[in-house]
Amino acid sequence: MGDESAAIARTSGGPVTLSRLRAGLEALGVRAGDRLLVHSSLSALGFVAGGSQAVIEALMAAVGPGGLLAMPAFTSGLSDPAEWQAPPVPADWIEPIRAEMPVYDPRLSPTRGLGVIAEAFRSAPAVVRSTHPQVSFAAWGAGAEAIAAPHPLDAWLGEGSPLARLYQAEARVLFLGTGYATCTSFHLAQHKAGTLRTLRTGLPVRVDGVRRWITVDAPDYDTDGFEAIGAELDRRPALVARGPVGMAECRLLPIRGIVDAAVAWMRRPR
């Protein structure tokens, strides 16, 4: 109730309805047939009548049946509890958690830390989800299956991932009330720039029908510099479309522009 009261208090011009969302998306530059990678915050949009369902329906209607929507569907909780910091768990919990942590299931495994829109989207009708046990993507629309699969364990957010295929498909990135700190495309840039370190980590997988805990080399992703890269992008108005959707300031950018600019930034001497 408190969150809804706060949303009502800061929403002007009436409730944020499906038609208002559609109008905002179209004014921002979203068109039928677009391929969009969406990062979203429901609370940033104001009081949305229908909540995450209305946002998803507005996005689907905006791109139409010939378009494509994709969202991160990450399951960071399916990771080594020894590495958890937000919050950490007691040391004597680590082995029991490793022993019984469920294996990733595209139908059941919830997203973590991505917001209620991404969580609702990943289980929506006709949405397909990639198979990576930690950094999966959900996709809907024309070509969704080709974007989602394959997603090998060692691809993560680099070449061979859905994110790389969105780059190849010249998708656009929609920041729906979020900032550049949420920009998954910058992680693809980290792969391309060769700036990533690796770490040894563990996760549960199913091998020949048997659940096992395995140790793998994983990219040591961070978001250092993401806001600085975003500030540079914002100084390029030909690249960045900005405008309101509901009560949120939103951005629409080409994924190639995002990634290529980020690669150049990451390779600069510092």
Number of C-alpha atoms within 10 A of each C-alpha: 6 7 10 12 10 13 19 16 11 12 18 13 7 11 16 23 18 22 11 16 24 22 18 20 25 15 15 18 16 20 15 16 15 20 27 26 29 21 23 24 19 20 19 20 25 24 25 26 13 13 18 21 17 19 24 20 15 21 21 19 15 20 21 17 14 13 21 23 26 29 26 24 27 22 19 16 17 21 18 21 23 17 13 13 8 6 8 11 14 9 9 8 11 16 13 10 15 20 12 12 20 15 16 20 13 19 10 9 20 20 21 15 13 17 16 17 20 28 21 14 25 27 17 15 8 12 17 24 27 24 19 26 24 19 20 28 27 28 28 25 20 17 14 22 17 14 26 25 19 15 23 14 17 15 18 22 26 19 17 16 25 31 29 19 17 22 21 12 13 16 21 22 27 26 23 23 21 20 17 20 16 15 22 20 23 28 24 24 25 23 18 19 17 12 15 16 12 11 12 11 17 19 21 21 19 13 10 7 7 7 15 17 16 14 12 13 12 17 21 12 16 12 14 9 15 19 15 14 20 18 12 12 19 15 10 10 9 9 14 17 17 18 17 18 24 29 23 20 16 24 23 22 21 19 24 19 17 23 22 17 17 26 22 13 17 20 13 7 5 5
